[in-house]
Amino acid sequence: MIDSNIVSSNFNRLSFPNLIRNINGNIFGSGDFGFVKMSGNGWQVINSDIYGQFNGTNENNIFLANQDFGVLHYNGKDWYRFDELPSLSYYDVQVFSDAVFLLATDGYTTYIVNGKLNK
């Protein structure tokens, strides 16, 4: 066993994020430690305050959708928050080379929010 959800001071354990994705050969995760990237046998914390469903095409093009603070884009260095998007609870994201689809709700209606890359 390499991970456990048992919380005890008697156990040394390596904790894994709740959500893990392979994005173009790189393993990223989101969970209690925030947004992380697998580095060797451990996790490199990219941002401890950011968490949620995420997906991307490569390590410089990752979108993260969160129920509380909306939609973010990670370019490999910085995070950009899409404040112009509707104030919804975002639950999932699918990223393509030229488009992004977000699953969201206002509590009553489900929405698919679509963004396209300007060329």
C-alpha positions in Angstrom: 0.0 0.0 0.0 1.4 3.4 -1.0 -1.5 5.6 0.1 -4.1 5.6 2.8 -7.0 7.8 3.8 -6.4 6.8 7.4 -5.7 9.9 9.4 -3.5 9.1 12.3 -0.3 10.4 13.8 0.9 6.8 14.1 1.2 6.3 10.3 3.7 8.0 7.9 1.9 8.1 4.6 2.2 9.6 1.2 -1.0 11.4 0.4 -2.4 11.6 -3.1 -4.7 14.2 -4.6 -8.4 13.4 -4.9 -8.3 13.9 -8.7 -5.4 12.9 -10.9 -5.0 13.4 -14.7 -2.3 12.5 -17.2 -1.9 15.6 -19.4 0.5 14.9 -22.3 2.7 12.6 -20.2 2.7 14.7 -17.0 0.7 13.7 -14.0 -1.3 16.6 -12.3 -3.5 16.4 -9.3 -6.0 18.5 -7.4 -7.1 18.0 -3.8 -6.2 18.9 -0.2 -2.8 20.2 -1.2 -4.2 22.4 -4.0 -3.1 22.0 -7.6 0.0 19.7 -7.8 2.3 18.1 -10.3 4.0 14.7 -9.9 7.7 15.2 -9.5 9.8 12.1 -8.9 8.1 10.2 -6.1 6.3 13.2 -4.7 4.0 16.1 -5.5 5.2 19.6 -6.4 2.7 22.1 -5.2 1.9 24.6 -8.0 -0.7 26.5 -6.1 -2.0 25.5 -2.6 -5.1 27.6 -2.9 -6.5 26.3 -6.2 -8.4 23.0 -6.5 -11.2 21.6 -8.7 -11.9 19.6 -11.8 -9.2 20.2 -14.5 -8.0 19.2 -17.9 -5.6 20.4 -20.5 -3.8 19.7 -23.7 -0.3 20.1 -22.2 1.4 21.5 -19.1 1.1 25.1 -20.5 -2.6 24.8 -21.3 -4.6 23.7 -18.3 -8.1 24.8 -17.4 -9.5 24.4 -13.9 -13.3 24.6 -13.1 -14.3 25.2 -9.5 -17.7 25.4 -7.8 -16.7 28.3 -5.7 -14.4 30.6 -7.7 -15.1 29.9 -11.3 -12.8 29.0 -14.2 -9.0 29.4 -14.3 -6.3 28.9 -17.0 -2.7 27.8 -16.2 -0.1 28.6 -18.9 2.7 26.8 -17.1 3.7 29.9 -15.1 0.7 31.9 -14.1 -3.1 31.5 -13.5 -5.7 33.6 -15.2 -9.2 33.9 -13.8 -12.1 34.3 -16.4 -14.1 36.9 -14.5 -16.1 37.6 -17.6 -17.7 34.2 -17.5 -21.2 33.8 -15.9 -21.2 33.3 -12.1 -22.1 29.6 -12.0 -21.0 26.5 -10.1 -18.5 24.8 -12.5 -18.3 21.1 -12.1 -16.3 19.7 -15.1 -14.1 20.7 -18.0 -13.0 19.2 -21.3 -10.2 20.8 -23.2 -9.4 20.4 -26.9 -6.7 22.1 -29.0 -9.1 24.8 -30.2 -12.0 24.7 -27.7 -13.0 24.3 -24.0 -16.3 23.0 -22.7 -17.4 23.6 -19.1 -20.3 21.9 -17.3 -22.0 24.3 -14.9 -25.2 24.9 -12.9 -26.9 27.8 -11.3 -28.6 25.4 -8.9 -31.7 25.0 -11.1 -30.4 24.7 -14.7 -27.4 22.9 -16.1 -25.3 24.8 -18.7 -22.6 23.9 -21.1 -20.3 26.9 -21.5 -18.1 26.8 -24.6 -15.0 28.7 -25.4 -13.1 28.8 -28.7 -9.5 29.7 -29.4 -9.2 32.9 -31.4 -6.8 32.3 -34.3 
